[in-house]
Amino acid sequence: MAVFEGNFHQGEPRRFALVIGRFNDLITEKLLGGCQDCLKRHGVDVDPHGEQVDYAWVPGSFEIPMVARQLALTGRYNAIICLGAVIKGQTPHFDYVASEVSKGIAAASFQTGVPIVFGVLTTDTMQQALERAGIKSNLGWNYAMSALEMSSLMGQIRSLPIENQNGLMAGTSPSLPAVAVPTQATQANQ
């Protein structure tokens, strides 16, 4: 049997997309800085006009999953990093946004087969968010490390040969999961 583990080495060039929420930009810009620092120190060209990292700015965290999914569907990226900040207020709005963002990012990753890193801070106070975005440590760095590791790991898994029904090798794993298309026969059975 085999052991698969991602690494942080820059073998072949990898492409990343970053989806950043503008709301609470005091926090998200600090997360972005930590993320860029990590990627740069691991050999990734973070220049927006370069070939390795694309940036998508969205109004707030709620919009992140839709844009992350659309970017993943292009097949251009080895991993996507989502950066945002949802800070609790006096109303239940926080609960709805935090819940939907986390579910949406997870669903986008499962649906596309592309690693999508959840880098959305969900904190009770602005102080907690600031501590996680640079005062004590910058979680943007951690999110970039996760993207580097997962892109490497998924590359290894996708390069595995696929066995057909007779146990014979039949190529390599696809980069995106196959989507089942309903036929008349399957629709009649429903």
C-alpha positions as CSV (number, residue, x, y, z in Angstrom):
1,M,0.0,0.0,0.0
2,A,1.1,3.6,-0.3
3,V,1.3,6.7,1.8
4,F,0.3,10.0,0.3
5,E,1.4,13.3,1.8
6,G,1.6,16.7,0.3
7,N,4.7,18.8,0.4
8,F,5.6,22.4,0.2
9,H,8.2,22.2,-2.5
10,Q,7.7,23.9,-5.8
11,G,8.1,21.0,-8.3
12,E,6.2,22.0,-11.3
13,P,4.6,25.4,-11.3
14,R,1.3,25.6,-9.6
15,R,-1.5,28.1,-10.1
16,F,-3.5,29.6,-7.3
17,A,-6.6,31.8,-7.1
18,L,-7.3,34.0,-4.1
19,V,-10.9,35.1,-3.4
20,I,-10.9,38.0,-0.9
21,G,-13.9,39.6,0.7
22,R,-13.7,43.4,0.9
23,F,-16.0,43.7,3.9
24,N,-13.7,44.0,7.0
25,D,-10.9,44.9,4.7
26,L,-8.7,45.9,7.6
27,I,-8.6,42.2,8.4
28,T,-8.7,40.7,5.0
29,E,-5.8,42.8,3.7
30,K,-3.6,41.6,6.5
31,L,-4.6,38.0,5.8
32,L,-3.8,38.5,2.2
33,G,-0.4,39.9,3.1
34,G,0.4,36.8,5.2
35,C,-0.8,34.5,2.5
36,Q,1.3,36.3,-0.2
37,D,4.4,36.2,2.1
38,C,4.1,32.4,2.5
39,L,3.5,31.7,-1.2
40,K,6.4,34.0,-2.2
41,R,8.8,32.3,0.3
42,H,7.8,28.9,-1.2
43,G,8.7,30.0,-4.8
44,V,5.3,31.2,-6.0
45,D,5.2,34.5,-8.0
46,V,2.4,36.4,-6.3
47,D,2.5,39.3,-8.8
48,P,-1.1,39.9,-10.0
49,H,0.2,40.3,-13.5
50,G,2.2,37.1,-13.3
51,E,1.3,33.6,-14.2
52,Q,0.8,31.8,-10.9
53,V,-1.7,33.8,-8.8
54,D,-5.0,35.4,-9.7
55,Y,-7.0,37.6,-7.3
56,A,-10.7,38.0,-7.1
57,W,-12.2,40.6,-4.8
58,V,-15.8,40.2,-3.8
59,P,-18.1,42.5,-1.7
60,G,-18.1,40.3,1.4
61,S,-17.6,36.8,2.8
62,F,-21.1,35.6,1.7
63,E,-20.1,36.0,-2.0
64,I,-16.9,34.0,-1.7
65,P,-18.2,30.5,-2.3
66,M,-19.9,31.3,-5.6
67,V,-16.8,32.9,-7.0
68,A,-14.5,30.2,-5.7
69,R,-16.6,27.5,-7.3
70,Q,-16.7,29.4,-10.7
71,L,-12.9,29.7,-10.6
72,A,-12.5,26.0,-9.7
73,L,-14.7,25.0,-12.6
74,T,-12.2,26.7,-15.0
75,G,-9.7,23.9,-14.3
76,R,-6.9,26.5,-14.2
77,Y,-6.0,26.3,-10.5
78,N,-4.3,23.7,-8.3
79,A,-5.9,25.3,-5.2
80,I,-8.0,28.3,-4.3
81,I,-7.6,30.2,-1.0
82,C,-10.7,32.1,0.4
83,L,-10.0,35.0,2.7
84,G,-12.7,36.8,4.6
85,A,-13.7,38.0,8.1
86,V,-17.2,37.7,9.7
87,I,-17.3,39.4,13.1
88,K,-20.2,38.8,15.4
89,G,-22.5,41.7,16.0
90,Q,-25.8,42.3,17.9
91,T,-28.0,40.3,15.5
92,P,-28.1,36.7,14.2
93,H,-26.7,37.9,10.9
94,F,-23.3,36.6,11.9
95,D,-24.7,33.0,12.3
96,Y,-26.3,33.0,8.9
97,V,-23.3,34.3,7.0
98,A,-20.7,32.2,8.8
99,S,-22.7,29.1,8.3
100,E,-23.5,29.6,4.7
101,V,-19.9,30.6,3.8
102,S,-18.4,27.5,5.4
103,K,-21.0,25.2,3.8
104,G,-20.6,26.9,0.4
105,I,-16.8,26.7,0.4
106,A,-16.9,23.0,1.4
107,A,-19.5,22.2,-1.2
108,A,-17.5,24.0,-4.0
109,S,-14.5,22.0,-3.2
110,F,-16.4,18.7,-3.1
111,Q,-18.2,19.5,-6.3
112,T,-15.1,20.5,-8.3
113,G,-12.4,18.3,-6.8
114,V,-10.2,21.4,-6.4
115,P,-8.8,22.1,-2.9
116,I,-10.5,25.3,-1.7
117,V,-9.0,26.5,1.6
118,F,-11.4,28.0,4.2
119,G,-9.6,31.2,5.3
120,V,-12.6,33.1,6.6
121,L,-12.2,34.3,10.2
122,T,-15.3,34.0,12.3
123,T,-14.8,35.8,15.5
124,D,-16.7,37.4,18.3
125,T,-14.8,40.7,18.3
126,M,-12.7,42.8,16.1
127,Q,-9.8,42.3,18.6
128,Q,-10.0,38.5,18.0
129,A,-9.9,39.1,14.3
130,L,-6.9,41.4,14.5
131,E,-5.0,38.9,16.7
132,R,-5.5,36.2,14.0
133,A,-4.6,38.5,11.2
134,G,-1.3,39.7,12.4
135,I,-1.1,40.9,16.0
136,K,-0.3,37.5,17.5
137,S,0.1,35.5,14.3
138,N,-1.2,35.8,10.7
139,L,-3.4,32.9,9.7
140,G,-3.0,34.0,6.1
141,W,0.3,32.2,6.2
142,N,-1.4,29.0,7.4
143,Y,-4.0,29.2,4.7
144,A,-1.3,29.4,2.1
145,M,0.5,26.4,3.6
146,S,-2.7,24.4,3.4
147,A,-3.1,25.3,-0.3
148,L,0.5,24.4,-1.1
149,E,0.1,21.0,0.7
150,M,-3.3,20.2,-0.7
151,S,-2.3,21.1,-4.3
152,S,0.7,18.8,-4.0
153,L,-1.3,16.0,-2.4
154,M,-4.1,16.2,-5.0
155,G,-1.5,16.2,-7.8
156,Q,-0.1,12.9,-6.4
157,I,-3.5,11.4,-6.2
158,R,-4.6,12.5,-9.6
159,S,-1.4,10.9,-11.1
160,L,-2.4,7.5,-9.9
161,P,-3.4,5.0,-12.5
162,I,-7.0,4.0,-12.7
163,E,-7.9,0.3,-12.7
164,N,-10.7,-0.8,-14.9
165,Q,-13.1,-3.7,-14.1
166,N,-10.5,-6.3,-15.0
167,G,-7.8,-4.7,-12.8
168,L,-5.9,-3.3,-15.7
169,M,-4.5,0.2,-15.7
170,A,-6.5,2.6,-17.8
171,G,-4.9,6.0,-17.5
172,T,-4.7,8.5,-14.7
173,S,-7.3,10.1,-12.4
174,P,-9.1,13.1,-14.0
175,S,-8.3,16.6,-12.7
176,L,-12.0,17.2,-12.0
177,P,-14.6,14.7,-10.9
178,A,-17.0,13.4,-13.6
179,V,-20.4,14.8,-13.5
180,A,-23.3,12.4,-13.9
181,V,-25.6,13.4,-16.7
182,P,-29.1,12.1,-16.3
183,T,-30.4,9.9,-19.1
184,Q,-33.9,9.0,-20.0
185,A,-33.5,5.7,-18.3
186,T,-32.3,7.2,-15.0
187,Q,-35.1,9.8,-15.2
188,A,-37.7,7.1,-15.7
189,N,-36.5,5.3,-12.6
190,Q,-37.0,8.3,-10.4
